[in-house]
């Protein structure tokens, strides 16, 4: 599993794009460098996941009981 640690400030252009920090690019190879999921983090930040790291998380969240109101609230937030 790839782990991106640290805090990075980036700027967005007029179209809402940003450049991936060079420290992240060094950790990636091949197709992994092209597919990401960005979502709201647990704290007040965004979390960036390479697709290969996101898929197991998504699978676990998808398996939670959707009839539990607290689970639905977590899923909407996450």
C-alpha positions in Angstrom: 0.0 0.0 0.0 1.3 3.4 -0.9 1.3 5.9 1.9 1.5 9.6 1.4 2.5 11.3 4.7 2.8 15.0 5.3 1.0 18.2 4.7 1.3 19.9 1.4 -0.1 23.2 0.2 -1.1 23.4 -3.4 -2.8 26.1 -5.5 -5.5 25.5 -8.0 -5.7 27.1 -11.4 -8.9 28.8 -12.8 -10.2 25.4 -14.0 -9.9 23.8 -10.6 -6.7 21.8 -11.3 -3.7 21.4 -9.2 -0.2 19.9 -9.7 0.5 16.8 -7.7 3.4 17.5 -5.4 6.8 16.1 -6.6 7.1 14.1 -3.4 4.0 12.1 -4.3 5.1 11.5 -7.9 8.4 10.0 -6.8 6.4 7.3 -4.9 4.4 6.3 -8.0 5.2 4.3 -11.0 3.3 3.5 -14.3 -0.5 3.6 -14.3 -0.6 4.3 -10.5 0.5 7.9 -11.3 -2.7 8.5 -13.3 -5.6 7.3 -11.3 -6.6 8.8 -7.9 -9.6 9.4 -5.7 -9.8 12.6 -3.7 -12.3 12.7 -0.9 -13.1 14.7 2.2 -10.8 13.7 5.0 -11.8 12.9 8.5 -10.3 16.2 9.6 -10.7 19.5 7.7 -8.6 18.4 4.7 -8.7 16.4 1.5 -7.4 12.9 1.3 -5.7 11.6 -1.9 -5.8 7.9 -2.5 -4.1 6.1 -5.4 -6.8 3.8 -7.0 -5.1 0.7 -5.8 -5.3 2.0 -2.2 -8.9 3.3 -2.5 -10.5 0.1 -3.8 -10.1 -1.9 -0.5 -11.4 1.1 1.5 -14.4 1.6 -0.8 -15.1 -2.2 -0.5 -15.1 -2.0 3.3 -17.3 1.1 3.4 -19.7 -0.5 0.9 -20.1 -3.5 3.1 -21.4 -1.5 6.1 -25.1 -1.8 7.1 -26.9 0.8 5.0 -30.0 0.5 7.3 -28.1 2.0 10.2 -28.6 5.8 10.3 -25.1 6.4 11.7 -23.6 4.3 8.8 -25.5 6.3 6.2 -24.3 9.6 7.8 -20.7 8.3 7.7 -21.0 7.2 4.1 -22.4 10.6 3.0 -19.6 12.4 4.8 -16.9 10.1 3.6 
